[in-house]
């Protein structure tokens, strides 16, 4: 389960990779460590079909059965908790990121292992496939996870975030649920690197 990521790209880099968007387009500060509950930049469709930049809190308010603990990762795409959001394209979003972290080691002695795109990629910027909703106190987001690839699996065998290439963004945001959910696949090991 990914509970830490970074997003250090500028607004200009976001535009270069994901295209034009509306919203507060003044430069963003670097987000070196984004934990659950933190606010982070998210891109979603606006009413006209373009992209809009919003700041959202990471973690959906959870169900009462889970004592309302925030839910940060969407693993079971068949769960009734996510079915409505996945079926409504306007509830999908992308969460820009430059790296994500998984933890290794025993409790009390854990250390961070960061993952990102391979150095030969055009930009370190990618996006997680996300869902968002309005809630008390503002909008909230969470992102999908899937089976881990070999690289991430050596540290965290259970899962990794669903990473999107820029060419996948429109499909995630606009396709019918069944097609959009086919993007929940492990990212290619050859396109990634272990940063630390």
C-alpha positions, 0 to 999 in steps of 0.5 A: 500500500503506497502511503507516501509520494512526491510531486516536484514538477512545476506548472509548466512541466504539468502542462508540457506532459498533460496539456493545458488546464485551468485553475490556479496556474501560479507555480506550485511549490515542490511537494517532497513528501505527500502523506495521507491527509496532506493536500496535493495537486490533482487534475480532473475534467472540468464541465467543458471537457478540459482539465482543471487543476485542484488541490485535494486532500489525500484519503476518502472519508472511510466507511463507518465499518472502518471507523471512518479512517481515510481510504488512500488506495483503491485496490478492490475495483469491484467493491461497492464502496468504489463502484459509483465513482468508477462508473462516473467518468467525472469522478475520475482524476489523475494525481501527478507524481514524480516518485512514490515510496514503499517501506522495507524492514521490520517495524521500528526499523523501516526505511524508505525505498523510492521509485520513479521513471527510468532516467531515459524517460522524457520527464520524471513526471507521471500520474496515478489513476485516481478517484475524487469526491467532494466532502466536508472540508473540500475535495478528497482523492484516492488512487488505484493500486494493482499487482506489483511489478517485479521491481516494486514487488522486491520491496512490497509484494502486495501492490503498487500504484496504477501509473499512467503514461500521458497517452493513457490519461484520456482513456482513464478519464473518459472511457466507460468503466470496464475499459478504464479499469483495464489500465489497472496493470503493473507498470513496466519494470524497464520504464522504472528505476529504484531511486533509493 
